[in-house]
Amino acid sequence: MDGPHGYEWRGISAQGEALLDREVFLSLFEFGLVTLAGIAAENIYQSELPPEENPLVAISDLSEWEKAALQLLKTPERIDLVSRNLIRHLEEILSDAATWHVVENLATELLTSGTVTGDNLQRILDPLTPSSPS
């Protein structure tokens, strides 16, 4: 995230605009997974290396998720329930050591290069690909 706010946490830009492509339709569940996965990863990272100050959160991402969720779920209470369940599910997935290693490698590459595509992305994601039966 690279926004105009200028906030940083450990030298990394911490606030900005939600960068999901508005042209691509995602179901509410998929949108929630994409949006809340970053927050779940931040929760795990900050539990391993607690910040010295109050952590910043991706407010713009949460706002986009809540707007989309409100259209379907209708109440803030239902949005909160679904959000918490998605975060819990994502934290379970990300607590797997192999998955977390892929997340760390992807984050490192994104911080270094700004983008990851093609063979480089496939190389990073390969450990998550189930092996085919022999």
N, C-alpha and C positions, 0 to 999 in steps of 0.2 A: 504494500500500500504506500502510495507516495502522494500525500495530500498537501494542501497549502497551509495547514495548521502549524507545521514546524515542530510538533511534539516529537520527542525521541525517547526511546527506552533502550538503554545499553547501546547507544549510538545508531539505533535503527529507527527509521520513521515508523511511528506507531498509530497514526491516524490518517485518514484520507477518504477517498471516494470508493464506494462499492464498485468493483471493476467487472462484474458479471456482464456478459453481452446481453443487452436487453432484447436483442433480436431473436435469441434462442428461447423457445418455450421449454420450461422445466416444470414437471409436476411439483406440487407443494412439497412432497416428501423429498424429491431430488434437490429442490432449491434449498430446503432445510439442511440436507446433508452437506451440500456445497458450502452454504453460508456458515453453518455451525461447526463444521469440521475444523476450521481455523481457530475458533474459540476453544474447542475441546483440546486441540493441540497446545494452545497457549496455557490452558489450565494444567496440563501434564508438565509442560516445560517449566512453568512457574512453581509447581510443586517440587520439582527437582532442584531448581535454582531460584528460590524466592527473590523477588525484586526488593531493592532497598526501600523503595517508595511504593505508594499505591499503584498497582498495575493499571495501564491504560487498556481499554477494550475497544473493539472495532464497532463503535457506535453506529456508523453508517451502514455496516453490514446487518446489524441487528434491526435497524430501522427498516431496511428493505425487506427483511424476512417478516417482520411484524406487519408491514403493510400488505404483503402478499397473503399472509396467514389470516389476517382479519377478514379478507373477502370470503374465505371458506369457513373458518372456524367461528367467526362472529363475535367472540368475547375474549377479553384479555386473559381471563382465567383458563380458557381452553388453549389459547396460544402458549401460555406459560407451561401448562401440562405437557403439550406436545414438544415444546422446546426442551424442557428438562429431560423428557424421555429420549429425544434425539441425542442430546449432549451425553447422557449416561451411556447410550448405545455406542456412540462414537468413542468415548473414553475407554470403553471395554475393548473396542477394536484396536485403538492406538496403544493400549497397554501391552499388547503383544510385542515382544522385543524385536522380532524381525520387521514387523510393520513400522515400529517407531524408528528403526534404523533407516528404512526407506524414507520416512518423513524427514529425518535429519539430513540425509543426503540430498533430497530434493530442495529443502530449505537452503542448504549451503550453496547449491548450484544457483538457485534463484537469487540469492544475495550477491553472488559473485558475477553472474552473467545478466541478470534481469529477466531472462526468459529461458525456457527449456523446451526443445521440440525434437521431433524426429528420433534418430538413433540414440541421441544422448538421453532423451526422456525415456525411451524404451529400456536402455541399459539400467537406468536408475530404478525403473518399475519392475524389471525382470524378476527380482526375488518374490514379488507378490503374485506372479503368474503361476497357477497350479501346473505341476509337471504332468505331462501326458503319460498314460500308462505304457509300460514297456511291452 
